[in-house]
Amino acid sequence: MQSTRGGAGPPPGARPREWGSAALARRGPRTPRRAEPERLSGRARAVVARARARYARTMERAPVSWVIDPDDPRAPPQEIWDRMTPEERQRVVDALPSEFEISEASPPEGDFHFNAKLAARDTLGGHFQSIGKRVYLACELPVYYPAGRMVAPDLIAVRDVEVKERACWSVSAEGKGIDLAMEILWNERSQEELENLAARYASLGIPEYFVFDRRRRRLRGFRLAQGSARYEPIARKGGLLASAVLDLDLGLEGDRLCFYHALAR
Protein backbone atom coordinates (compact mmCIF):
# COMPACT_ATOMS: atom_id res chain seq x y z
CA MET A 1 0.00 0.00 0.00
CA GLN A 2 1.25 3.44 -0.88
CA SER A 3 1.13 6.29 1.63
CA THR A 4 -0.85 9.45 0.87
CA ARG A 5 2.47 11.31 0.39
CA GLY A 6 3.50 8.91 -2.28
CA GLY A 7 6.27 7.22 -0.28
CA ALA A 8 6.41 3.71 0.99
CA GLY A 9 4.42 3.02 4.15
CA PRO A 10 5.92 1.67 7.34
CA PRO A 11 6.82 -2.00 7.33
CA PRO A 12 4.26 -4.39 8.82
CA GLY A 13 4.28 -4.34 12.64
CA ALA A 14 6.33 -1.12 12.88
CA ARG A 15 5.25 1.46 15.48
CA PRO A 16 4.14 4.73 13.86
CA ARG A 17 6.31 7.72 14.68
CA GLU A 18 4.85 10.05 17.32
CA TRP A 19 5.08 13.81 17.51
CA GLY A 20 4.05 16.55 19.90
CA SER A 21 2.87 16.22 23.48
CA ALA A 22 1.97 12.54 23.20
CA ALA A 23 5.52 11.62 22.26
CA LEU A 24 6.97 13.94 24.90
CA ALA A 25 4.77 12.48 27.61
CA ARG A 26 5.85 8.94 26.71
CA ARG A 27 9.55 9.57 26.19
CA GLY A 28 10.01 12.40 28.66
CA PRO A 29 11.76 15.71 27.94
CA ARG A 30 15.30 15.69 26.78
CA THR A 31 17.75 17.01 29.32
CA PRO A 32 20.85 18.70 27.93
CA ARG A 33 24.05 17.25 29.16
CA ARG A 34 26.06 19.37 31.53
CA ALA A 35 29.69 18.95 32.22
CA GLU A 36 30.25 17.73 35.74
CA PRO A 37 32.57 20.02 37.75
CA GLU A 38 34.93 17.16 38.50
CA ARG A 39 35.26 16.46 34.75
CA LEU A 40 36.27 20.02 33.92
CA SER A 41 39.91 20.84 33.42
CA GLY A 42 41.64 23.17 35.82
CA ARG A 43 41.50 25.99 33.28
CA ALA A 44 37.79 25.44 32.64
CA ARG A 45 37.03 25.45 36.36
CA ALA A 46 38.85 28.78 36.69
CA VAL A 47 36.76 30.24 33.85
CA VAL A 48 33.54 29.07 35.53
CA ALA A 49 34.63 30.51 38.88
CA ARG A 50 35.41 33.90 37.31
CA ALA A 51 32.05 33.93 35.54
CA ARG A 52 30.22 33.20 38.77
CA ALA A 53 32.14 35.93 40.58
CA ARG A 54 31.26 38.45 37.85
CA TYR A 55 27.60 37.45 38.10
CA ALA A 56 27.63 37.88 41.88
CA ARG A 57 29.19 41.36 41.56
CA THR A 58 26.62 42.30 38.93
CA MET A 59 23.75 41.19 41.15
CA GLU A 60 25.17 43.21 44.05
CA ARG A 61 25.13 46.35 41.88
CA ALA A 62 21.77 45.64 40.28
CA PRO A 63 18.88 47.91 41.30
CA VAL A 64 16.73 46.35 44.00
CA SER A 65 12.98 46.77 43.85
CA TRP A 66 10.45 45.99 46.56
CA VAL A 67 6.75 45.92 45.84
CA ILE A 68 4.49 46.81 48.77
CA ASP A 69 1.16 45.00 48.90
CA PRO A 70 -1.49 47.56 49.98
CA ASP A 71 -3.51 44.76 51.61
CA ASP A 72 -0.53 43.44 53.57
CA PRO A 73 2.19 46.11 53.63
CA ARG A 74 5.59 44.88 54.77
CA ALA A 75 9.11 46.20 54.87
CA PRO A 76 11.67 44.18 52.91
CA PRO A 77 13.70 41.42 54.55
CA GLN A 78 16.95 42.66 56.03
CA GLU A 79 19.10 40.95 53.39
CA ILE A 80 17.26 42.84 50.63
CA TRP A 81 17.39 46.10 52.59
CA ASP A 82 21.16 45.72 52.98
CA ARG A 83 21.56 45.59 49.17
CA MET A 84 19.53 48.75 48.56
CA THR A 85 21.00 52.15 47.85
CA PRO A 86 20.06 55.04 50.16
CA GLU A 87 17.67 56.31 47.48
CA GLU A 88 15.96 52.92 47.16
CA ARG A 89 15.61 52.66 50.93
CA GLN A 90 14.04 56.09 51.16
CA ARG A 91 11.54 55.20 48.44
CA VAL A 92 10.51 52.11 50.42
CA VAL A 93 10.07 54.06 53.66
CA ASP A 94 8.06 56.75 51.86
CA ALA A 95 5.82 54.08 50.32
CA LEU A 96 5.03 52.26 53.58
CA PRO A 97 1.46 53.18 54.59
CA SER A 98 0.99 55.35 57.66
CA GLU A 99 -2.81 55.44 57.68
CA PHE A 100 -5.31 52.59 57.57
CA GLU A 101 -9.05 52.42 57.15
CA ILE A 102 -11.17 51.60 60.18
CA SER A 103 -12.34 47.99 60.08
CA GLU A 104 -14.42 45.61 62.16
CA ALA A 105 -11.17 43.99 63.29
CA SER A 106 -9.99 47.26 64.82
CA PRO A 107 -13.03 49.42 65.61
CA PRO A 108 -12.64 52.81 67.33
CA GLU A 109 -13.07 52.72 71.11
CA GLY A 110 -14.26 56.26 71.79
CA ASP A 111 -12.99 59.01 74.07
CA PHE A 112 -12.18 56.72 77.01
CA HIS A 113 -9.56 54.94 74.90
CA PHE A 114 -8.36 57.96 72.90
CA ASN A 115 -7.90 60.26 75.89
CA ALA A 116 -6.03 57.63 77.89
CA LYS A 117 -3.56 57.16 75.03
CA LEU A 118 -2.86 60.85 74.64
CA ALA A 119 -2.61 61.41 78.39
CA ALA A 120 0.03 58.69 78.70
CA ARG A 121 2.02 60.01 75.75
CA ASP A 122 1.88 63.65 76.86
CA THR A 123 2.72 62.86 80.49
CA LEU A 124 5.75 60.82 79.50
CA GLY A 125 6.80 63.35 76.87
CA GLY A 126 6.75 66.19 79.39
CA HIS A 127 8.73 64.15 81.91
CA PHE A 128 11.50 63.14 79.52
CA GLN A 129 11.78 66.64 78.11
CA SER A 130 12.16 68.08 81.61
CA ILE A 131 15.06 65.76 82.47
CA GLY A 132 16.72 66.04 79.05
CA LYS A 133 16.25 62.42 78.08
CA ARG A 134 15.75 61.39 74.45
CA VAL A 135 12.78 59.01 74.36
CA TYR A 136 10.59 58.87 71.27
CA LEU A 137 6.87 58.35 72.01
CA ALA A 138 3.99 57.77 69.60
CA CYS A 139 0.41 56.52 69.58
CA GLU A 140 -0.73 53.92 67.06
CA LEU A 141 2.25 54.55 64.81
CA PRO A 142 2.72 51.80 62.19
CA VAL A 143 5.83 49.81 63.07
CA TYR A 144 7.49 47.72 60.35
CA TYR A 145 9.90 44.96 61.28
CA PRO A 146 11.80 43.34 58.38
CA ALA A 147 9.45 41.13 56.34
CA GLY A 148 6.90 41.09 59.17
CA ARG A 149 3.29 42.18 59.38
CA MET A 150 2.80 45.74 60.53
CA VAL A 151 2.02 46.37 64.21
CA ALA A 152 0.64 49.58 65.72
CA PRO A 153 0.53 49.49 69.54
CA ASP A 154 -1.53 52.16 71.29
CA LEU A 155 1.71 53.59 72.70
CA ILE A 156 5.35 52.95 71.89
CA ALA A 157 8.56 54.18 73.48
CA VAL A 158 12.05 54.08 71.98
CA ARG A 159 15.08 55.19 73.94
CA ASP A 160 18.12 57.13 72.72
CA VAL A 161 16.79 58.16 69.31
CA GLU A 162 15.98 61.48 67.70
CA VAL A 163 12.65 62.85 68.90
CA LYS A 164 10.88 64.05 65.76
CA GLU A 165 7.66 63.52 63.84
CA ARG A 166 7.48 60.29 61.85
CA ALA A 167 4.95 58.74 59.48
CA CYS A 168 5.98 55.23 60.54
CA TRP A 169 8.76 53.38 62.33
CA SER A 170 10.88 51.26 59.98
CA VAL A 171 13.19 49.10 62.06
CA SER A 172 15.70 48.74 59.23
CA ALA A 173 15.76 52.49 58.55
CA GLU A 174 15.94 53.50 62.22
CA GLY A 175 18.52 50.88 63.10
CA LYS A 176 16.59 49.46 66.06
CA GLY A 177 13.22 48.14 67.13
CA ILE A 178 10.92 49.69 69.69
CA ASP A 179 11.67 49.28 73.40
CA LEU A 180 8.17 49.34 74.89
CA ALA A 181 4.65 48.65 73.66
CA MET A 182 1.44 49.43 75.52
CA GLU A 183 -2.14 48.49 74.75
CA ILE A 184 -4.96 50.49 76.33
CA LEU A 185 -8.30 48.70 76.47
CA TRP A 186 -11.85 49.91 76.77
CA ASN A 187 -13.89 47.55 74.62
CA GLU A 188 -13.94 43.86 75.47
CA ARG A 189 -11.10 41.77 74.06
CA SER A 190 -10.80 38.01 74.32
CA GLN A 191 -8.04 36.44 76.37
CA GLU A 192 -6.89 34.57 73.27
CA GLU A 193 -6.50 37.83 71.34
CA LEU A 194 -4.45 39.39 74.13
CA GLU A 195 -2.25 36.31 74.45
CA ASN A 196 -1.64 36.24 70.69
CA LEU A 197 -0.70 39.92 70.76
CA ALA A 198 1.73 39.35 73.63
CA ALA A 199 3.31 36.42 71.79
CA ARG A 200 3.67 38.57 68.68
CA TYR A 201 5.38 41.42 70.54
CA ALA A 202 7.66 38.97 72.33
CA SER A 203 8.67 37.32 69.05
CA LEU A 204 9.66 40.76 67.72
CA GLY A 205 11.97 41.22 70.70
CA ILE A 206 10.13 44.19 72.26
CA PRO A 207 11.65 44.28 75.77
CA GLU A 208 8.57 45.47 77.71
CA TYR A 209 4.84 45.24 77.19
CA PHE A 210 2.07 46.78 79.31
CA VAL A 211 -1.70 46.33 79.15
CA PHE A 212 -3.93 48.97 80.74
CA ASP A 213 -7.61 48.00 80.92
CA ARG A 214 -9.24 51.29 81.79
CA ARG A 215 -12.82 50.01 82.06
CA ARG A 216 -11.85 47.27 84.54
CA ARG A 217 -9.09 49.28 86.20
CA ARG A 218 -6.40 46.68 85.64
CA LEU A 219 -2.74 47.13 84.78
CA ARG A 220 -0.37 44.34 83.83
CA GLY A 221 3.26 44.45 82.78
CA PHE A 222 5.56 41.96 81.08
CA ARG A 223 9.28 41.80 80.37
CA LEU A 224 11.27 39.55 78.09
CA ALA A 225 13.01 36.78 79.97
CA GLN A 226 16.80 36.78 79.70
CA GLY A 227 17.83 35.23 76.38
CA SER A 228 14.25 34.28 75.55
CA ALA A 229 11.46 35.33 73.21
CA ARG A 230 8.80 34.92 75.90
CA TYR A 231 7.40 37.42 78.36
CA GLU A 232 7.44 37.04 82.12
CA PRO A 233 5.05 39.03 84.34
CA ILE A 234 6.57 42.03 86.12
CA ALA A 235 6.13 41.59 89.87
CA ARG A 236 4.38 44.37 91.76
CA LYS A 237 6.21 46.30 94.43
CA GLY A 238 4.03 48.43 96.63
CA GLY A 239 1.22 48.05 94.12
CA LEU A 240 3.37 49.47 91.29
CA LEU A 241 4.97 47.97 88.21
CA ALA A 242 8.55 49.02 87.44
CA SER A 243 9.53 49.81 83.85
CA ALA A 244 13.25 49.46 83.15
CA VAL A 245 12.75 51.10 79.75
CA LEU A 246 11.08 54.23 81.14
CA ASP A 247 12.93 54.16 84.47
CA LEU A 248 9.52 54.84 86.04
CA ASP A 249 6.92 52.99 88.07
CA LEU A 250 3.41 52.55 86.68
CA GLY A 251 0.23 52.45 88.76
CA LEU A 252 -3.46 53.34 88.76
CA GLU A 253 -5.43 56.01 90.52
CA GLY A 254 -9.02 55.08 89.85
CA ASP A 255 -9.25 54.66 86.09
CA ARG A 256 -6.20 56.84 85.38
CA LEU A 257 -2.77 55.52 84.47
CA CYS A 258 -0.05 57.26 86.47
CA PHE A 259 3.73 57.30 86.28
CA TYR A 260 5.96 57.66 89.33
CA HIS A 261 9.59 58.75 89.56
CA ALA A 262 11.33 58.53 92.94
CA LEU A 263 7.92 58.04 94.58
CA ALA A 264 6.62 61.29 93.08
CA ARG A 265 3.93 61.30 90.42
C-alpha positions in Angstrom: 0.0 0.0 0.0 1.3 3.4 -0.9 1.1 6.3 1.6 -0.8 9.4 0.9 2.5 11.3 0.4 3.5 8.9 -2.3 6.3 7.2 -0.3 6.4 3.7 1.0 4.4 3.0 4.1 5.9 1.7 7.3 6.8 -2.0 7.3 4.3 -4.4 8.8 4.3 -4.3 12.6 6.3 -1.1 12.9 5.2 1.5 15.5 4.1 4.7 13.9 6.3 7.7 14.7 4.8 10.0 17.3 5.1 13.8 17.5 4.1 16.6 19.9 2.9 16.2 23.5 2.0 12.5 23.2 5.5 11.6 22.3 7.0 13.9 24.9 4.8 12.5 27.6 5.8 8.9 26.7 9.5 9.6 26.2 10.0 12.4 28.7 11.8 15.7 27.9 15.3 15.7 26.8 17.7 17.0 29.3 20.8 18.7 27.9 24.1 17.3 29.2 26.1 19.4 31.5 29.7 19.0 32.2 30.2 17.7 35.7 32.6 20.0 37.8 34.9 17.2 38.5 35.3 16.5 34.7 36.3 20.0 33.9 39.9 20.8 33.4 41.6 23.2 35.8 41.5 26.0 33.3 37.8 25.4 32.6 37.0 25.5 36.4 38.9 28.8 36.7 36.8 30.2 33.9 33.5 29.1 35.5 34.6 30.5 38.9 35.4 33.9 37.3 32.0 33.9 35.5 30.2 33.2 38.8 32.1 35.9 40.6 31.3 38.5 37.8 27.6 37.4 38.1 27.6 37.9 41.9 29.2 41.4 41.6 26.6 42.3 38.9 23.8 41.2 41.2 25.2 43.2 44.1 25.1 46.3 41.9 21.8 45.6 40.3 18.9 47.9 41.3 16.7 46.4 44.0 13.0 46.8 43.8 10.5 46.0 46.6 6.7 45.9 45.8 4.5 46.8 48.8 1.2 45.0 48.9 -1.5 47.6 50.0 -3.5 44.8 51.6 -0.5 43.4 53.6 2.2 46.1 53.6 5.6 44.9 54.8 9.1 46.2 54.9 11.7 44.2 52.9 13.7 41.4 54.6 17.0 42.7 56.0 19.1 41.0 53.4 17.3 42.8 50.6 17.4 46.1 52.6 21.2 45.7 53.0 21.6 45.6 49.2 19.5 48.7 48.6 21.0 52.1 47.8 20.1 55.0 50.2 17.7 56.3 47.5 16.0 52.9 47.2 15.6 52.7 50.9 14.0 56.1 51.2 11.5 55.2 48.4 10.5 52.1 50.4 10.1 54.1 53.7 8.1 56.7 51.9 5.8 54.1 50.3 5.0 52.3 53.6 1.5 53.2 54.6 1.0 55.4 57.7 -2.8 55.4 57.7 -5.3 52.6 57.6 -9.0 52.4 57.1 -11.2 51.6 60.2 -12.3 48.0 60.1 -14.4 45.6 62.2 -11.2 44.0 63.3 -10.0 47.3 64.8 -13.0 49.4 65.6 -12.6 52.8 67.3 -13.1 52.7 71.1 -14.3 56.3 71.8 -13.0 59.0 74.1 -12.2 56.7 77.0 -9.6 54.9 74.9 -8.4 58.0 72.9 -7.9 60.3 75.9 -6.0 57.6 77.9 -3.6 57.2 75.0 -2.9 60.9 74.6 -2.6 61.4 78.4 0.0 58.7 78.7 2.0 60.0 75.8 1.9 63.6 76.9 2.7 62.9 80.5 5.7 60.8 79.5 6.8 63.3 76.9 6.8 66.2 79.4 8.7 64.2 81.9 11.5 63.1 79.5 11.8 66.6 78.1 12.2 68.1 81.6 15.1 65.8 82.5 16.7 66.0 79.0 16.3 62.4 78.1 15.7 61.4 74.4 12.8 59.0 74.4 10.6 58.9 71.3 6.9 58.4 72.0 4.0 57.8 69.6 0.4 56.5 69.6 -0.7 53.9 67.1 2.3 54.5 64.8 2.7 51.8 62.2 5.8 49.8 63.1 7.5 47.7 60.3 9.9 45.0 61.3 11.8 43.3 58.4 9.4 41.1 56.3 6.9 41.1 59.2 3.3 42.2 59.4 2.8 45.7 60.5 2.0 46.4 64.2 0.6 49.6 65.7 0.5 49.5 69.5 -1.5 52.2 71.3 1.7 53.6 72.7 5.4 52.9 71.9 8.6 54.2 73.5 12.0 54.1 72.0 15.1 55.2 73.9 18.1 57.1 72.7 16.8 58.2 69.3 16.0 61.5 67.7 12.6 62.9 68.9 10.9 64.1 65.8 7.7 63.5 63.8 7.5 60.3 61.9 4.9 58.7 59.5 6.0 55.2 60.5 8.8 53.4 62.3 10.9 51.3 60.0 13.2 49.1 62.1 15.7 48.7 59.2 15.8 52.5 58.5 15.9 53.5 62.2 18.5 50.9 63.1 16.6 49.5 66.1 13.2 48.1 67.1 10.9 49.7 69.7 11.7 49.3 73.4 8.2 49.3 74.9 4.7 48.7 73.7 1.4 49.4 75.5 -2.1 48.5 74.7 -5.0 50.5 76.3 -8.3 48.7 76.5 -11.8 49.9 76.8 -13.9 47.6 74.6 -13.9 43.9 75.5 -11.1 41.8 74.1 -10.8 38.0 74.3 -8.0 36.4 76.4 -6.9 34.6 73.3 -6.5 37.8 71.3 -4.4 39.4 74.1 -2.2 36.3 74.4 -1.6 36.2 70.7 -0.7 39.9 70.8 1.7 39.4 73.6 3.3 36.4 71.8 3.7 38.6 68.7 5.4 41.4 70.5 7.7 39.0 72.3 8.7 37.3 69.0 9.7 40.8 67.7 12.0 41.2 70.7 10.1 44.2 72.3 11.7 44.3 75.8 8.6 45.5 77.7 4.8 45.2 77.2 2.1 46.8 79.3 -1.7 46.3 79.2 -3.9 49.0 80.7 -7.6 48.0 80.9 -9.2 51.3 81.8 -12.8 50.0 82.1 -11.9 47.3 84.5 -9.1 49.3 86.2 -6.4 46.7 85.6 -2.7 47.1 84.8 -0.4 44.3 83.8 3.3 44.4 82.8 5.6 42.0 81.1 9.3 41.8 80.4 11.3 39.5 78.1 13.0 36.8 80.0 16.8 36.8 79.7 17.8 35.2 76.4 14.2 34.3 75.6 11.5 35.3 73.2 8.8 34.9 75.9 7.4 37.4 78.4 7.4 37.0 82.1 5.1 39.0 84.3 6.6 42.0 86.1 6.1 41.6 89.9 4.4 44.4 91.8 6.2 46.3 94.4 4.0 48.4 96.6 1.2 48.1 94.1 3.4 49.5 91.3 5.0 48.0 88.2 8.5 49.0 87.4 9.5 49.8 83.9 13.2 49.5 83.2 12.7 51.1 79.7 11.1 54.2 81.1 12.9 54.2 84.5 9.5 54.8 86.0 6.9 53.0 88.1 3.4 52.6 86.7 0.2 52.4 88.8 -3.5 53.3 88.8 -5.4 56.0 90.5 -9.0 55.1 89.9 -9.2 54.7 86.1 -6.2 56.8 85.4 -2.8 55.5 84.5 0.0 57.3 86.5 3.7 57.3 86.3 6.0 57.7 89.3 9.6 58.7 89.6 11.3 58.5 92.9 7.9 58.0 94.6 6.6 61.3 93.1 3.9 61.3 90.4 
